[in-house]
Amino acid sequence: QVQLVESGGGLVQAGESLRLSCEVSRSRFTINAMGWYRQAPGKQRELVAQISIAGSTNYADSVKGRFTISRDNAKNTVYLQMNSLKPEDTAVYYCKADGLLVGVWVDYWGQGTRVTVSS
């Protein structure tokens, strides 16, 4: 059973910061890349940031310079530090992890954590 448990969402004012965490509980799941996605009301889910097993990162243009993704492989945890938040960052944020489970390439999603940024 593989579970991704997110935490850290909430309500903040524009310009403030939040830090999201996502811990992967795993059994025989070798984690490769981890990432954060978000889905705003009425919009499709979009990539926010991702980080490879080696630590290479990729960001959506809309968050570059404001958000930082990191991971602690020893804790099977990925983080998203969000600074200078804007109302347009309001969304449900989802964690995703992909990798190998008993020789099969799979990906798993968390349940989502809501971030609301007021103006």
N, CA and C atoms as an extended XYZ file, in Angstrom:
357
Properties=species:S:1:pos:R:3:atomname:S:1:resname:S:1:resid:I:1 pbc="F F F"
N         0.844       -1.183        0.000 N   GLN     1
C         0.000        0.000        0.000 CA  GLN     1
C         0.887        1.243        0.000 C   GLN     1
N         0.658        2.123       -0.948 N   VAL     2
C         1.404        3.369       -1.043 CA  VAL     2
C         0.443        4.523       -0.792 C   VAL     2
N         0.819        5.383        0.117 N   GLN     3
C        -0.010        6.546        0.420 CA  GLN     3
C         0.836        7.811        0.415 C   GLN     3
N         0.249        8.882       -0.114 N   LEU     4
C         0.882       10.191       -0.084 CA  LEU     4
C         0.015       11.080        0.798 C   LEU     4
N         0.617       11.635        1.837 N   VAL     5
C        -0.123       12.456        2.782 CA  VAL     5
C         0.433       13.869        2.751 C   VAL     5
N        -0.416       14.794        2.308 N   GLU     6
C        -0.019       16.194        2.196 CA  GLU     6
C        -0.437       16.977        3.431 C   GLU     6
N         0.283       18.044        3.689 N   SER     7
C        -0.067       18.943        4.781 CA  SER     7
C         0.506       20.325        4.482 C   SER     7
N         0.005       21.327        5.195 N   GLY     8
C         0.567       22.662        5.089 CA  GLY     8
C        -0.286       23.685        4.381 C   GLY     8
N        -1.401       23.275        3.819 N   GLY     9
C        -2.257       24.236        3.147 CA  GLY     9
C        -2.959       25.146        4.146 C   GLY     9
N        -3.634       26.149        3.630 N   GLY    10
C        -4.363       27.051        4.500 CA  GLY    10
C        -4.751       28.337        3.806 C   GLY    10
N        -5.192       29.282        4.611 N   LEU    11
C        -5.619       30.593        4.123 CA  LEU    11
C        -4.580       31.637        4.522 C   LEU    11
N        -4.067       32.351        3.530 N   VAL    12
C        -3.088       33.398        3.792 CA  VAL    12
C        -3.439       34.626        2.966 C   VAL    12
N        -2.795       35.719        3.289 N   GLN    13
C        -2.972       36.941        2.516 CA  GLN    13
C        -1.895       37.025        1.436 C   GLN    13
N        -2.204       37.787        0.413 N   ALA    14
C        -1.243       37.982       -0.668 CA  ALA    14
C         0.084       38.490       -0.102 C   ALA    14
N         1.172       37.927       -0.618 N   GLY    15
C         2.501       38.311       -0.169 CA  GLY    15
C         3.069       37.415        0.914 C   GLY    15
N         2.221       36.617        1.526 N   GLU    16
C         2.673       35.735        2.597 CA  GLU    16
C         3.205       34.419        2.025 C   GLU    16
N         3.641       33.544        2.936 N   SER    17
C         4.264       32.289        2.531 CA  SER    17
C         3.561       31.097        3.157 C   SER    17
N         3.715       29.966        2.504 N   LEU    18
C         3.264       28.681        3.021 CA  LEU    18
C         4.279       27.621        2.612 C   LEU    18
N         4.343       26.560        3.403 N   ARG    19
C         5.192       25.431        3.055 CA  ARG    19
C         4.347       24.174        3.068 C   ARG    19
N         4.284       23.524        1.922 N   LEU    20
C         3.563       22.267        1.805 CA  LEU    20
C         4.537       21.101        1.976 C   LEU    20
N         4.025       20.031        2.574 N   SER    21
C         4.806       18.804        2.744 CA  SER    21
C         4.003       17.628        2.224 C   SER    21
N         4.704       16.636        1.737 N   CYS    22
C         4.054       15.420        1.264 CA  CYS    22
C         4.950       14.235        1.614 C   CYS    22
N         4.452       13.387        2.483 N   GLU    23
C         5.212       12.204        2.888 CA  GLU    23
C         4.635       10.974        2.192 C   GLU    23
N         5.538       10.188        1.645 N   VAL    24
C         5.139        8.965        0.958 CA  VAL    24
C         5.384        7.786        1.881 C   VAL    24
N         4.331        7.111        2.216 N   SER    25
C         4.484        5.871        2.975 CA  SER    25
C         4.475        4.745        1.952 C   SER    25
N         5.463        3.897        2.007 N   ARG    26
C         5.626        2.951        0.920 CA  ARG    26
C         6.035        1.573        1.386 C   ARG    26
N         5.687        0.628        0.574 N   SER    27
C         6.162       -0.721        0.779 CA  SER    27
C         6.573       -1.247       -0.584 C   SER    27
N         7.851       -1.468       -0.762 N   ARG    28
C         8.403       -1.956       -2.027 CA  ARG    28
C         8.200       -0.971       -3.171 C   ARG    28
N         8.029        0.303       -2.867 N   PHE    29
C         7.884        1.339       -3.880 CA  PHE    29
C         9.167        2.160       -3.924 C   PHE    29
N         9.858        2.102       -5.043 N   THR    30
C        11.090        2.865       -5.216 CA  THR    30
C        10.735        4.177       -5.881 C   THR    30
N        10.852        5.251       -5.137 N   ILE    31
C        10.405        6.556       -5.624 CA  ILE    31
C        11.411        7.124       -6.611 C   ILE    31
N        10.897        7.670       -7.712 N   ASN    32
C        11.749        8.344       -8.696 CA  ASN    32
C        11.501        9.850       -8.588 C   ASN    32
N        10.689       10.373       -9.460 N   ALA    33
C        10.406       11.809       -9.424 CA  ALA    33
C         9.238       12.099       -8.485 C   ALA    33
N         9.249       13.298       -7.929 N   MET    34
C         8.149       13.763       -7.089 CA  MET    34
C         7.769       15.155       -7.571 C   MET    34
N         6.516       15.498       -7.384 N   GLY    35
C         6.097       16.803       -7.891 CA  GLY    35
C         4.853       17.320       -7.211 C   GLY    35
N         4.593       18.569       -7.497 N   TRP    36
C         3.383       19.233       -7.017 CA  TRP    36
C         2.593       19.750       -8.215 C   TRP    36
N         1.305       19.518       -8.168 N   TYR    37
C         0.372       19.999       -9.170 CA  TYR    37
C        -0.699       20.801       -8.441 C   TYR    37
N        -1.448       21.586       -9.190 N   ARG    38
C        -2.555       22.315       -8.582 CA  ARG    38
C        -3.728       22.398       -9.535 C   ARG    38
N        -4.892       22.528       -8.946 N   GLN    39
C        -6.110       22.663       -9.739 CA  GLN    39
C        -6.974       23.744       -9.124 C   GLN    39
N        -7.145       24.806       -9.882 N   ALA    40
C        -8.003       25.898       -9.457 CA  ALA    40
C        -9.434       25.614       -9.910 C   ALA    40
N       -10.409       26.229       -9.273 N   PRO    41
C       -11.811       25.993       -9.658 CA  PRO    41
C       -12.044       26.279      -11.141 C   PRO    41
N       -12.637       25.324      -11.820 N   GLY    42
C       -12.956       25.499      -13.226 CA  GLY    42
C       -11.793       25.357      -14.173 C   GLY    42
N       -10.648       24.955      -13.660 N   LYS    43
C        -9.465       24.823      -14.505 CA  LYS    43
C        -8.913       23.401      -14.429 C   LYS    43
N        -8.070       23.095      -15.406 N   GLN    44
C        -7.424       21.780      -15.416 CA  GLN    44
C        -6.269       21.748      -14.422 C   GLN    44
N        -5.948       20.552      -13.989 N   ARG    45
C        -4.800       20.376      -13.108 CA  ARG    45
C        -3.533       20.703      -13.891 C   ARG    45
N        -2.622       21.434      -13.247 N   GLU    46
C        -1.397       21.833      -13.923 CA  GLU    46
C        -0.185       21.549      -13.041 C   GLU    46
N         0.935       21.347      -13.711 N   LEU    47
C         2.185       21.135      -13.002 CA  LEU    47
C         2.656       22.441      -12.376 C   LEU    47
N         3.061       22.352      -11.114 N   VAL    48
C         3.648       23.498      -10.435 CA  VAL    48
C         5.170       23.350      -10.401 C   VAL    48
N         5.623       22.208       -9.918 N   ALA    49
C         7.058       21.976       -9.815 CA  ALA    49
C         7.302       20.484       -9.671 C   ALA    49
N         8.461       20.044      -10.146 N   GLN    50
C         8.833       18.655       -9.975 CA  GLN    50
C        10.320       18.543       -9.721 C   GLN    50
N        10.699       17.429       -9.086 N   ILE    51
C        12.091       17.232       -8.732 CA  ILE    51
C        12.437       15.771       -8.966 C   ILE    51
N        13.550       15.551       -9.624 N   SER    52
C        13.975       14.191       -9.930 CA  SER    52
C        14.679       13.565       -8.740 C   SER    52
N        14.994       12.287       -8.876 N   ILE    53
C        15.705       11.582       -7.809 CA  ILE    53
C        17.078       12.195       -7.586 C   ILE    53
N        17.629       12.772       -8.643 N   ALA    54
C        18.947       13.381       -8.549 CA  ALA    54
C        18.897       14.829       -8.071 C   ALA    54
N        17.698       15.371       -7.950 N   GLY    55
C        17.560       16.734       -7.460 CA  GLY    55
C        17.349       17.791       -8.525 C   GLY    55
N        17.233       17.396       -9.777 N   SER    56
C        16.945       18.366      -10.834 CA  SER    56
C        15.509       18.843      -10.698 C   SER    56
N        15.313       20.128      -10.916 N   THR    57
C        13.986       20.709      -10.701 CA  THR    57
C        13.440       21.345      -11.971 C   THR    57
N        12.120       21.461      -11.999 N   ASN    58
C        11.421       22.073      -13.110 CA  ASN    58
C        10.223       22.813      -12.537 C   ASN    58
N        10.001       24.051      -12.994 N   TYR    59
C         8.927       24.871      -12.451 CA  TYR    59
C         8.033       25.419      -13.556 C   TYR    59
N         6.784       25.626      -13.217 N   ALA    60
C         5.895       26.365      -14.103 CA  ALA    60
C         6.377       27.813      -14.136 C   ALA    60
N         6.222       28.444      -15.294 N   ASP    61
C         6.683       29.828      -15.433 CA  ASP    61
C         6.025       30.751      -14.406 C   ASP    61
N         4.789       30.456      -14.060 N   SER    62
C         4.031       31.333      -13.166 CA  SER    62
C         4.554       31.340      -11.734 C   SER    62
N         5.376       30.356      -11.379 N   VAL    63
C         5.864       30.270       -9.992 CA  VAL    63
C         7.376       30.411       -9.884 C   VAL    63
N         8.046       30.502      -11.010 N   LYS    64
C         9.508       30.628      -10.972 CA  LYS    64
C         9.922       31.858      -10.171 C   LYS    64
N        10.905       31.656       -9.302 N   GLY    65
C        11.394       32.749       -8.470 CA  GLY    65
C        10.612       32.934       -7.186 C   GLY    65
N         9.461       32.283       -7.063 N   ARG    66
C         8.641       32.404       -5.844 CA  ARG    66
C         8.526       31.092       -5.094 C   ARG    66
N         8.456       29.976       -5.822 N   PHE    67
C         8.288       28.658       -5.216 CA  PHE    67
C         9.589       27.880       -5.318 C   PHE    67
N         9.823       27.037       -4.316 N   THR    68
C        10.998       26.163       -4.322 CA  THR    68
C        10.575       24.759       -3.911 C   THR    68
N        10.903       23.795       -4.743 N   ILE    69
C        10.624       22.404       -4.420 CA  ILE    69
C        11.900       21.750       -3.916 C   ILE    69
N        11.746       20.881       -2.929 N   SER    70
C        12.890       20.148       -2.392 CA  SER    70
C        12.398       18.792       -1.901 C   SER    70
N        13.345       17.914       -1.648 N   ARG    71
C        12.961       16.585       -1.169 CA  ARG    71
C        13.985       16.082       -0.173 C   ARG    71
N        13.497       15.250        0.728 N   ASP    72
C        14.357       14.569        1.701 CA  ASP    72
C        14.147       13.086        1.458 C   ASP    72
N        15.070       12.475        0.755 N   ASN    73
C        14.907       11.069        0.372 CA  ASN    73
C        14.892       10.145        1.585 C   ASN    73
N        15.598       10.523        2.624 N   ALA    74
C        15.620        9.683        3.827 CA  ALA    74
C        14.255        9.652        4.507 C   ALA    74
N        13.488       10.718        4.318 N   LYS    75
C        12.158       10.806        4.929 CA  LYS    75
C        11.041       10.556        3.920 C   LYS    75
N        11.416       10.263        2.660 N   ASN    76
C        10.407       10.048        1.606 CA  ASN    76
C         9.431       11.213        1.540 C   ASN    76
N         9.944       12.400        1.633 N   THR    77
C         9.112       13.596        1.728 CA  THR    77
C         9.546       14.631        0.705 C   THR    77
N         8.553       15.273        0.111 N   VAL    78
C         8.804       16.379       -0.806 CA  VAL    78
C         8.140       17.622       -0.227 C   VAL    78
N         8.793       18.763       -0.431 N   TYR    79
C         8.305       20.023        0.107 CA  TYR    79
C         8.089       21.031       -1.021 C   TYR    79
N         7.202       21.975       -0.766 N   LEU    80
C         7.026       23.100       -1.679 CA  LEU    80
C         6.963       24.366       -0.834 C   LEU    80
N         8.025       25.144       -0.898 N   GLN    81
C         8.054       26.433       -0.217 CA  GLN    81
C         7.473       27.476       -1.157 C   GLN    81
N         6.408       28.110       -0.726 N   MET    82
C         5.711       29.076       -1.569 CA  MET    82
C         5.809       30.456       -0.928 C   MET    82
N         6.514       31.343       -1.596 N   ASN    83
C         6.684       32.708       -1.117 CA  ASN    83
C         5.960       33.689       -2.026 C   ASN    83
N         5.748       34.879       -1.519 N   SER    84
C         5.101       35.949       -2.307 CA  SER    84
C         3.831       35.432       -2.978 C   SER    84
N         2.993       34.792       -2.207 N   LEU    85
C         1.784       34.188       -2.759 CA  LEU    85
C         0.848       35.237       -3.338 C   LEU    85
N         0.178       34.848       -4.402 N   LYS    86
C        -0.765       35.724       -5.104 CA  LYS    86
C        -2.150       35.084       -5.081 C   LYS    86
N        -3.186       35.880       -5.227 N   PRO    87
C        -4.545       35.293       -5.278 CA  PRO    87
C        -4.675       34.228       -6.362 C   PRO    87
N        -3.965       34.385       -7.459 N   GLU    88
C        -4.051       33.399       -8.543 CA  GLU    88
C        -3.367       32.078       -8.210 C   GLU    88
N        -2.696       32.006       -7.065 N   ASP    89
C        -2.135       30.736       -6.602 CA  ASP    89
C        -3.168       29.901       -5.859 C   ASP    89
N        -4.336       30.463       -5.640 N   THR    90
C        -5.399       29.737       -4.959 CA  THR    90
C        -5.787       28.505       -5.744 C   THR    90
N        -5.743       27.353       -5.082 N   ALA    91
C        -6.025       26.075       -5.745 CA  ALA    91
C        -5.922       24.957       -4.720 C   ALA    91
N        -6.309       23.771       -5.149 N   VAL    92
C        -5.992       22.567       -4.392 CA  VAL    92
C        -4.671       22.038       -4.940 C   VAL    92
N        -3.726       21.818       -4.064 N   TYR    93
C        -2.397       21.370       -4.445 CA  TYR    93
C        -2.271       19.866       -4.177 C   TYR    93
N        -1.795       19.167       -5.196 N   TYR    94
C        -1.662       17.718       -5.125 CA  TYR    94
C        -0.199       17.318       -5.260 C   TYR    94
N         0.175       16.343       -4.476 N   CYS    95
C         1.505       15.762       -4.548 CA  CYS    95
C         1.438       14.517       -5.438 C   CYS    95
N         2.485       14.293       -6.192 N   LYS    96
C         2.566       13.109       -7.045 CA  LYS    96
C         3.942       12.498       -6.915 C   LYS    96
N         3.974       11.168       -6.900 N   ALA    97
C         5.248       10.449       -6.885 CA  ALA    97
C         5.180        9.336       -7.899 C   ALA    97
N         6.245        9.174       -8.673 N   ASP    98
C         6.286        8.031       -9.578 CA  ASP    98
C         7.524        7.198       -9.285 C   ASP    98
N         7.485        5.974       -9.754 N   GLY    99
C         8.608        5.076       -9.497 CA  GLY    99
C         8.233        3.646       -9.788 C   GLY    99
N         8.994        2.732       -9.230 N   LEU   100
C         8.810        1.305       -9.477 CA  LEU   100
C         8.188        0.610       -8.267 C   LEU   100
N         7.163       -0.157       -8.545 N   LEU   101
C         6.524       -0.973       -7.521 CA  LEU   101
C         6.525       -2.408       -8.027 C   LEU   101
N         7.368       -3.226       -7.413 N   VAL   102
C         7.506       -4.629       -7.803 CA  VAL   102
C         7.749       -4.725       -9.307 C   VAL   102
N         8.668       -3.890       -9.810 N   GLY   103
C         9.069       -3.956      -11.202 CA  GLY   103
C         8.160       -3.260      -12.183 C   GLY   103
N         7.084       -2.651      -11.721 N   VAL   104
C         6.134       -1.969      -12.605 CA  VAL   104
C         6.213       -0.464      -12.358 C   VAL   104
N         6.257        0.298      -13.443 N   TRP   105
C         6.320        1.765      -13.314 CA  TRP   105
C         4.914        2.280      -13.020 C   TRP   105
N         4.788        2.990      -11.887 N   VAL   106
C         3.482        3.496      -11.447 CA  VAL   106
C         3.617        4.922      -10.935 C   VAL   106
N         2.473        5.592      -10.783 N   ASP   107
C         2.488        6.880      -10.105 CA  ASP   107
C         1.306        6.963       -9.149 C   ASP   107
N         1.515        7.715       -8.093 N   TYR   108
C         0.516        7.870       -7.047 CA  TYR   108
C         0.287        9.354       -6.759 C   TYR   108
N        -0.946        9.649       -6.344 N   TRP   109
C        -1.333       11.017       -6.016 CA  TRP   109
C        -1.789       11.121       -4.561 C   TRP   109
N        -1.549       12.291       -3.987 N   GLY   110
C        -2.102       12.573       -2.678 CA  GLY   110
C        -3.544       13.029       -2.794 C   GLY   110
N        -4.158       13.275       -1.647 N   GLN   111
C        -5.571       13.634       -1.618 CA  GLN   111
C        -5.794       15.120       -1.858 C   GLN   111
N        -4.729       15.903       -1.813 N   GLY   112
C        -4.824       17.336       -2.061 CA  GLY   112
C        -4.908       18.144       -0.785 C   GLY   112
N        -4.327       19.334       -0.841 N   THR   113
C        -4.420       20.267        0.268 CA  THR   113
C        -4.761       21.642       -0.310 C   THR   113
N        -5.713       22.309        0.305 N   ARG   114
C        -6.228       23.562       -0.261 CA  ARG   114
C        -5.383       24.748        0.184 C   ARG   114
N        -5.064       25.579       -0.791 N   VAL   115
C        -4.367       26.837       -0.533 CA  VAL   115
C        -5.255       27.975       -1.028 C   VAL   115
N        -5.553       28.893       -0.132 N   THR   116
C        -6.368       30.051       -0.485 CA  THR   116
C        -5.594       31.320       -0.166 C   THR   116
N        -5.441       32.168       -1.168 N   VAL   117
C        -4.701       33.419       -1.002 CA  VAL   117
C        -5.674       34.574       -1.209 C   VAL   117
N        -5.858       35.348       -0.170 N   SER   118
C        -6.774       36.483       -0.257 CA  SER   118
C        -6.008       37.743       -0.643 C   SER   118
N        -6.717       38.637       -1.329 N   SER   119
C        -6.072       39.880       -1.798 CA  SER   119
C        -6.168       40.982       -0.762 C   SER   119
